[in-house]
Every structure is written in C-alpha cells, then in structure tokens.
C-alpha cells in the first residue's frame, strides 16, 4: 500500500501522486493498475491528458459507482482509523501524517506481502 498525504484533493495533487507511484517501479514493469473510486479529480481532463503523454503504463481502473465494499482501501482506512487515529490527539497536520505513515509502513511490513501473494494466487486461478 502506497500513500501520500495532501492538504487538498484536486487534480494537481492526484497527478503528483501518479508521478510518485510511477517512480516507485523500474522500466521493466510495463503496466501499473490504479484502482480508483469515481471522484471527479480521478477523471479530470487534465489527468487523462498527462497520463496519455507522460505516464502511459499507468492504467486507471474505476470501481462501479456507489460500491465502497469493492474498494479494498476502504477496509484499510477503517482499520487504520481504529488502530492509529481514534482516541489520539494531534497537534498539527504533520503529527497525523506521521501517524498515518508509520501505520502504513507497519501494515506493509506485516501484511503487504501476504496481500500481494493472495492477489497473485487469485489471478493465476482466474487465468488457468
């Protein structure tokens, strides 16, 4: 799971996020699929134009409208909120950002490989 905290939600920040995701993977990775909800910034004309020119290997996959149960990140957000954010007092945005980043690093260390293994096994079963 890769996260980056922003103060606002707009197409500029989303394009920055895409750039960050793209930079995580070397050129041997030919396709990167981002599973997204249908918020307008994900579908902005500017986003489509930049993707087609500079981030061609990134494919946006949109979940059906009003189906948060299909969005795996929703479960992660709920888990993070219960484990890291609830019953805490934060003095500023940096503190909450650090808490979210620390939780994400811990999650990736303890669960990340298992999740990707499960997804890979599921995909292989679908193919065969």
C-alpha positions as CSV (number, residue, x, y, z in Angstrom):
1,X,0.0,0.0,0.0
2,X,1.4,3.4,-1.0
3,X,0.0,6.6,0.5
4,X,1.0,10.3,0.4
5,X,-0.8,12.9,2.4
6,X,-2.1,16.1,0.8
7,X,-3.8,19.2,2.2
8,X,-6.2,19.4,-0.7
9,X,-7.9,16.9,-3.1
10,X,-7.5,18.2,-6.7
11,X,-6.2,17.1,-10.0
12,X,-2.8,18.7,-9.3
13,X,-2.3,16.6,-6.2
14,X,-3.6,13.5,-7.9
15,X,-1.1,13.9,-10.8
16,X,1.7,14.3,-8.2
17,X,0.5,11.0,-6.6
18,X,0.6,9.3,-10.0
19,X,4.1,10.6,-10.6
20,X,5.2,9.2,-7.2
21,X,3.6,5.8,-8.0
22,X,5.2,5.7,-11.4
23,X,8.6,6.5,-9.9
24,X,8.4,3.5,-7.5
25,X,8.7,1.0,-10.3
26,X,11.5,0.5,-12.8
27,X,11.0,0.3,-16.5
28,X,10.7,-3.5,-16.5
29,X,7.2,-3.0,-15.1
30,X,5.1,-2.5,-18.2
31,X,1.6,-1.8,-16.6
32,X,0.6,-0.3,-13.3
33,X,-3.0,-0.5,-12.4
34,X,-4.6,2.0,-10.1
35,X,-8.0,1.0,-8.7
36,X,-10.0,4.2,-8.0
37,X,-13.3,5.4,-7.0
38,X,-15.2,7.9,-9.2
39,X,-14.3,11.2,-7.6
40,X,-14.1,13.9,-10.2
41,X,-10.4,14.5,-9.8
42,X,-9.6,11.0,-10.9
43,X,-11.5,11.6,-14.2
44,X,-10.4,15.2,-14.9
45,X,-9.4,16.0,-18.5
46,X,-6.0,17.3,-17.3
47,X,-5.4,13.9,-15.6
48,X,-6.3,12.0,-18.8
49,X,-4.0,14.2,-20.9
50,X,-1.0,13.9,-18.6
51,X,-1.4,10.1,-18.3
52,X,-1.6,9.7,-22.1
53,X,1.6,11.8,-22.6
54,X,3.8,11.0,-19.6
55,X,2.5,8.0,-17.7
56,X,1.4,5.6,-20.4
57,X,2.0,2.5,-18.3
58,X,-0.5,3.6,-15.6
59,X,-3.9,2.3,-16.2
60,X,-6.8,3.7,-14.2
61,X,-9.4,1.1,-13.2
62,X,-12.7,2.7,-11.9
63,X,-14.9,0.8,-9.5
64,X,-18.6,0.8,-10.0
65,X,-20.3,3.9,-8.6
66,X,-21.6,3.6,-5.1
67,X,-19.8,0.3,-4.3
68,X,-17.3,1.1,-1.5
69,X,-17.4,-2.6,-0.5
70,X,-15.4,-3.4,-3.6
71,X,-12.7,-0.8,-2.7
72,X,-10.1,-2.6,-0.7
73,X,-8.6,0.6,0.6
74,X,-11.8,1.4,2.5
75,X,-11.2,-1.6,4.8
76,X,-7.6,-0.4,5.3
77,X,-8.7,3.1,6.1
78,X,-11.2,1.8,8.6
79,X,-8.5,-0.4,10.2
80,X,-6.0,2.4,10.3
81,X,-8.6,4.7,11.9
82,X,-9.3,2.2,14.6
83,X,-5.7,1.2,15.3
84,X,-3.9,4.5,14.9
85,X,-6.1,7.6,14.9
86,X,-9.1,7.0,17.2
87,X,-8.6,8.3,20.8
88,X,-5.5,10.2,19.8
89,X,-4.8,14.0,20.0
90,X,-2.8,15.5,17.2
91,X,-1.3,19.0,17.5
92,X,-0.8,19.6,13.8
93,X,-1.1,18.1,10.3
94,X,2.5,16.8,10.5
95,X,1.6,14.6,13.5
96,X,-1.3,13.0,11.9
97,X,0.7,12.5,8.7
98,X,3.4,10.8,10.6
99,X,0.9,8.5,12.4
100,X,-0.6,7.5,9.1
101,X,2.8,6.9,7.5
102,X,4.0,4.9,10.5
103,X,0.9,2.7,10.4
104,X,1.2,2.2,6.7
105,X,4.8,1.1,7.0
106,X,3.9,-1.3,9.7
107,X,1.0,-2.6,7.6
108,X,3.1,-3.1,4.6
109,X,5.8,-5.0,6.6
110,X,3.3,-7.3,8.4
111,X,0.6,-7.7,5.7
112,X,1.7,-6.3,2.4
113,X,3.5,-9.3,1.0
114,X,0.6,-11.6,2.1
115,X,-1.9,-9.4,0.3
116,X,0.0,-9.4,-2.9
117,X,0.6,-13.2,-2.7
118,X,-3.2,-13.7,-2.3
119,X,-3.9,-11.5,-5.2
120,X,-1.3,-13.2,-7.4
121,X,-2.7,-16.7,-6.5
122,X,-6.2,-15.4,-7.3
123,X,-5.2,-14.1,-10.7
124,X,-3.4,-17.3,-11.5
125,X,-6.5,-19.3,-10.7
126,X,-8.5,-17.0,-13.0
127,X,-6.1,-17.5,-15.8
128,X,-5.9,-21.3,-15.6
